[in-house]
Each structure stands twice: as C-alpha cells, then as structure tokens.
Amino acid sequence: KALTLPNTSLHLPALAGADPKELREAFAVLAHTAVIRELTVHPPGIDAESWEILEGLAGSIAVSAENMDPRAPAFQSLHEMAVLLETYHSVHMTFDVCHWIEAGGRLDAPEVKDFLDEFKPRISKLHVSVPQSAHQMYDNFAQVHHCLVAQSSQSLSFPAVCAVGAAVPWVIEGYVPFEGYPVLLEEIALLQRCRSSV
C-alpha cells in the first residue's frame, strides 16, 4: 500500500561506479512501473555519463541530489551543489540540514539564504538525519540531540529554511532507538514550529 503514495522516493546512496548499461536497464524498469516518483542520490563519484542517464529520466522520475556529511569526499558545500544544479538542469536537491550543520555550516548563514533564494524551486525535500556524531552513541542516544535541535537552541531564526520547509516534505532520516524517542518528538515539535512561523 505504501508504494501507491504520490511521493514515493527511492534512496540510492551508492551509484558511484555503476555500469551505465545496467543503470539504463534498471531505470527503464522503474519508469515503467510508475511506482517510484523520485530518486535521491549521493553525488560523489557519479560520472558525467551517469548524470546524463539520470537527467534522461526527467518527465518520468524526478532525480534529487543530496548534500553530503563530512565523511564524503565532496558535495558538502552549497557552492558544489550550486555547480551541480547549474550543470544538470532537471536535477533537484535534497537539502540535508544535519549534513550541512555537521560540515560546519549554520542554517541562519547568509549563504544559506542566498542559495535557497536562487534554488528554492529545485529543492524537493529537506532531510533531518541522525548526525554522524551520534552513530556510535546509540546506547546513550537520549543524551544526544539531533543537529537541528542543538542548533535551534542557539537560534531558531532560520526563516529561509523554514520557508522552503513549508512547501516541501521534511524527512527525519536514520535509526532512532526507543530511548531516543523524546529527542525525535522534540525534533518534530521544532519542525512544526518552523512550518508555522512562515
């Protein structure tokens, strides 16, 4: 039943090095089923030929590139994402706010506002992922806030992000152990306040 939802998205984090012929065949099957509406990809390592294949899906399946966390070799900066979006005009972006924060950014920074002002129509969704710093701390997860909650305690003033978030889905991404659910509820409350502030 879930696969009949209108915004069904498939997360493909490991396309780097994929065989172009196999990509074409796999995407043809996906397009034919009309079940998947969007592919979310991690840009590092995807070559030009594969991007052209992804662009060729326009009209049947949307493609959204996600900004990366500090573990990735590239595409952490908004400049890199802007170059990607300017090069491939049918590709959209998934803005992972926790990846951005972990890479040293602030959601209230002028560069975020400038980027979102220019590319707002190309933002397909916002991700709020479990931060890398929490990956090895699941036994003490209740003490570890998500990046967004931690940064909002310093400042809840990131209207440019909230304006985008009022128009696209927010995806809370990652594993949250049972004892971490108070943090998750706090995060949901923050996102609701963010949406209602617009």
Disulfide bonds with the S-S distance in Angstrom:
Cys162-Cys194 1.90
